[in-house]
Amino acid sequence: MKTQWLDLSDNKIDISENAQYVGLFIGREGEKLESSLSFIHNTPEVVSNILIKAILFENSYADILGNLVIGTGARNVDAYLKIDILLMSNKARARAIPGLEITEDDVKGGHGATVGPVDETQLFYLQSKGLNKKSAERILAEGFIKSALEPFGNEIPEELEKQLSKLNYH
């Protein structure tokens, strides 16, 4: 299954072949992401896995609405949408709403979403090993997005590299 970078500014994504889609947003210093995405499946026998991850620092905000649409004629489609958002600050805010719209029988469709703060126990553990808070946060953030990077291997798309550069601290 091929992996494709997902532009979170697109509104409609037509899915007509087996693929894994990955989107990433790293928000810093008041950056905002408002994204309403529809993943349209009209071709039969297609498998799609869609993963959207966001890491929010400072006063950043993300509002991600994702809708899996499995249309008439798209028999035996197997589609899954997952939205995960990690809040690295108590001032960061997020909303993640996944949805399903199915008008065909004999399909598999699923979705999930998580929004939550960094695990203070993990942060404390890393700091107890001698890391400062910023370094510990970076390690936790990198671990959080690792699953989004693995499918690309050594060929990270340029847009993904731009988002990853936001993990660096001033």
Secondary structure, 3 states (H helix, E strand, C coil): CEEEECCCCCCEEEECCCEEEEEEEEECCCCEEEEEEEEEECCCCCEEEEEEEEEECCCCEEEEEEEEEECCCCCCCEEEEEEEEEECCCCCEEEEEEEEEECCCCCEEEEEEEEEECCHHHHHHHHHCCCCHHHHHHHHHHHHHHHHHHHHCCCCCHHHHHHHHCCCCC
